[in-house]
Amino acid sequence: MRKSRRQIINLIVEVIGVGLVALDVFVFFMVYQPMGRKIDGEERIHEQLRQTVRNQQVRVDILRKYEAALPEAGKGLDDFAKNRTPSRREAYSTAAHLIHKAADTSGVKVSSTAYRLDLGHNDPLERLELEITLQGPYPSLLKFSHALETANNFILIREFNITRGEEGGALGVRLGADLYLMP
């Protein structure tokens, strides 16, 4: 059986075609797919890095805002230390002045005042504990406590006990407060 030249050429072309298809399949599975997975992985890593850079840039912007605000915060802290917290030497006279000024403006009678320097805490500011006993009508007592709380000095009311007053119709109050001082 003698094959014609045309059949031989067709057979060669078919073998070459099948070889090219096999080569394409081989390249697809052995080169293209692994390369595609690597590229996808690298794209994910690249996107994660870009997101990390964006997050870091936001943090840097926030820190720059804080850095810009630091001089103002320092001025505010100096103002607080100078104008809102008396020194230990001035504490008792400042407290007495605050109490009597608030009592005069609110119309209450101060029965007794006790002062005690609290050294038991390890805080940046020291505390002068105030124990005040007052007599007067309820609105005046509230006005007194409000005047004490809103005073220029850093004072915190920690206790407010209402009792029966000594005089008829008046209430009594035992008020505990802390005046914070610079050490």
C-alpha positions as a printed NumPy array, in Angstrom:
array([[  0.   ,   0.   ,   0.   ],
       [  1.469,   2.897,  -1.238],
       [  0.382,   6.174,   0.234],
       [  0.121,   9.142,  -1.868],
       [  2.093,  12.19 ,  -1.253],
       [ -0.978,  14.105,  -0.265],
       [ -1.858,  11.593,   2.434],
       [  1.656,  11.762,   3.832],
       [  1.514,  15.554,   3.94 ],
       [ -1.942,  15.394,   5.592],
       [ -0.62 ,  12.909,   8.133],
       [  2.372,  15.156,   8.895],
       [  0.091,  18.207,   9.223],
       [ -2.271,  16.26 ,  11.499],
       [  0.614,  15.063,  13.68 ],
       [  1.979,  18.611,  13.844],
       [ -1.543,  19.928,  14.676],
       [ -2.039,  17.332,  17.436],
       [  1.454,  18.145,  18.702],
       [  0.644,  21.87 ,  18.787],
       [ -2.615,  21.209,  20.655],
       [ -0.745,  18.984,  23.107],
       [  1.912,  21.702,  23.471],
       [ -0.828,  24.313,  24.102],
       [ -2.44 ,  22.088,  26.744],
       [  0.96 ,  21.473,  28.339],
       [  1.82 ,  25.205,  28.339],
       [ -1.637,  26.052,  29.705],
       [ -1.454,  23.636,  32.638],
       [  2.256,  23.813,  33.385],
       [  3.073,  27.47 ,  32.738],
       [  0.014,  29.691,  32.34 ],
       [ -2.075,  28.513,  35.341],
       [  0.792,  28.524,  37.89 ],
       [  1.894,  31.906,  36.563],
       [ -1.689,  33.2  ,  36.867],
       [ -1.89 ,  31.987,  40.48 ],
       [  1.414,  33.692,  41.26 ],
       [  0.24 ,  36.906,  39.637],
       [ -3.058,  36.802,  41.585],
       [ -1.153,  36.2  ,  44.826],
       [  1.226,  39.057,  44.089],
       [ -1.716,  41.349,  43.266],
       [ -3.332,  40.489,  46.603],
       [ -0.07 ,  41.16 ,  48.431],
       [  0.334,  44.425,  46.52 ],
       [ -3.228,  45.507,  47.411],
       [ -2.659,  44.606,  51.072],
       [  0.522,  46.663,  51.091],
       [ -1.279,  49.596,  49.481],
       [ -4.008,  49.352,  52.14 ],
       [ -1.362,  49.232,  54.87 ],
       [  0.284,  52.328,  53.397],
       [ -3.096,  54.124,  53.324],
       [ -3.76 ,  53.178,  56.954],
       [ -0.294,  54.337,  57.991],
       [ -0.808,  57.615,  56.127],
       [ -4.051,  58.201,  58.042],
       [ -2.183,  57.554,  61.304],
       [  0.58 ,  59.937,  60.281],
       [ -2.001,  62.633,  59.49 ],
       [ -3.638,  62.146,  62.903],
       [ -0.271,  62.311,  64.65 ],
       [  0.596,  65.498,  62.761],
       [ -2.645,  67.063,  64.01 ],
       [ -1.73 ,  66.056,  67.578],
       [  1.771,  67.413,  67.094],
       [  0.351,  70.712,  65.855],
       [ -1.949,  70.878,  68.892],
       [  0.798,  70.147,  71.446],
       [  1.935,  73.761,  71.92 ],
       [ -1.659,  74.798,  72.63 ],
       [ -2.097,  71.883,  75.042],
       [  1.068,  72.931,  76.828],
       [ -0.264,  76.473,  77.164],
       [ -3.554,  75.095,  78.473],
       [ -1.716,  72.927,  80.982],
       [  0.347,  75.911,  82.147],
       [ -2.85 ,  77.96 ,  82.48 ],
       [ -4.44 ,  75.133,  84.465],
       [ -1.454,  74.845,  86.773],
       [ -1.229,  78.619,  87.355],
       [ -4.885,  79.623,  87.505],
       [ -6.867,  76.558,  88.598],
       [ -4.704,  74.818,  91.192],
       [ -3.258,  76.824,  94.069],
       [  0.036,  75.902,  95.675],
       [  0.054,  74.035,  98.961],
       [  1.064,  77.266, 100.751],
       [ -2.024,  79.107,  99.431],
       [ -4.465,  76.184,  99.694],
       [ -6.103,  76.9  , 103.04 ],
       [ -6.669,  80.603, 102.419],
       [ -7.939,  79.886,  98.892],
       [-10.374,  77.275, 100.203],
       [-11.606,  79.571, 102.99 ],
       [-12.076,  82.415, 100.494],
       [-14.023,  80.144,  98.095],
       [-16.293,  78.845, 100.843],
       [-17.103,  82.249, 102.328],
       [-17.6  ,  83.903,  98.942],
       [-19.989,  81.129,  97.82 ],
       [-21.83 ,  81.291, 101.166],
       [-22.256,  85.061, 100.912],
       [-23.579,  84.955,  97.336],
       [-25.953,  82.054,  97.974],
       [-27.267,  83.178, 101.361],
       [-26.37 ,  80.139, 103.471],
       [-24.779,  80.011, 106.899],
       [-21.531,  78.069, 107.286],
       [-21.664,  76.192, 110.594],
       [-18.246,  74.556, 110.431],
       [-15.367,  73.963, 108.063],
       [-12.652,  71.338, 108.38 ],
       [ -9.539,  71.013, 106.223],
       [ -7.297,  67.985, 105.836],
       [ -4.383,  67.557, 103.462],
       [ -4.625,  64.103, 101.855],
       [ -1.126,  62.734, 101.324],
       [ -2.224,  59.095, 100.972],
       [ -2.603,  59.148,  97.193],
       [  0.228,  59.031,  94.698],
       [ -1.286,  61.468,  92.193],
       [  0.35 ,  64.311,  90.284],
       [ -1.842,  66.759,  92.202],
       [ -2.319,  66.875,  95.948],
       [ -5.758,  67.121,  97.536],
       [ -7.038,  69.295, 100.312],
       [-10.159,  67.625, 101.667],
       [-12.883,  70.029, 102.792],
       [-15.725,  69.097, 105.144],
       [-18.314,  71.885, 105.282],
       [-21.51 ,  72.005, 107.321],
       [-24.126,  74.493, 106.092],
       [-27.576,  75.757, 107.123],
       [-30.135,  77.334, 104.822],
       [-33.075,  76.822, 102.494],
       [-32.778,  74.126,  99.818],
       [-32.393,  76.469,  96.782],
       [-29.641,  78.382,  98.584],
       [-27.821,  75.172,  99.45 ],
       [-27.938,  74.111,  95.801],
       [-26.731,  77.555,  94.753],
       [-23.81 ,  77.208,  97.19 ],
       [-22.777,  73.801,  95.852],
       [-23.095,  75.045,  92.276],
       [-20.96 ,  78.096,  93.07 ],
       [-18.334,  75.845,  94.627],
       [-18.317,  73.457,  91.649],
       [-18.074,  76.211,  89.056],
       [-15.365,  78.167,  90.844],
       [-12.149,  78.939,  88.991],
       [-10.198,  76.489,  91.113],
       [-10.14 ,  72.761,  90.434],
       [-12.548,  71.575,  93.117],
       [-14.613,  68.398,  93.127],
       [-17.663,  67.828,  95.319],
       [-17.587,  64.203,  96.425],
       [-20.283,  64.165,  99.095],
       [-23.563,  66.039,  99.604],
       [-25.704,  64.884, 102.562],
       [-28.898,  66.731, 103.45 ],
       [-29.888,  66.725, 107.127],
       [-32.428,  68.511, 109.296],
       [-31.285,  72.005, 110.171],
       [-30.979,  73.527, 113.604],
       [-33.229,  76.473, 112.795],
       [-36.903,  76.029, 111.886],
       [-37.531,  75.556, 108.16 ],
       [-33.862,  75.416, 107.261],
       [-32.036,  72.372, 106.044],
       [-28.556,  71.317, 106.945],
       [-25.979,  69.989, 104.526],
       [-22.746,  68.167, 105.157],
       [-20.663,  68.727, 102.055],
       [-17.391,  66.998, 101.264],
       [-15.155,  68.395,  98.555],
       [-11.579,  68.077,  97.33 ],
       [ -9.531,  71.08 ,  96.292],
       [ -6.661,  69.964,  94.065],
       [ -3.283,  71.6  ,  94.641],
       [  0.074,  71.793,  92.959],
       [  2.629,  69.89 ,  95.042]])
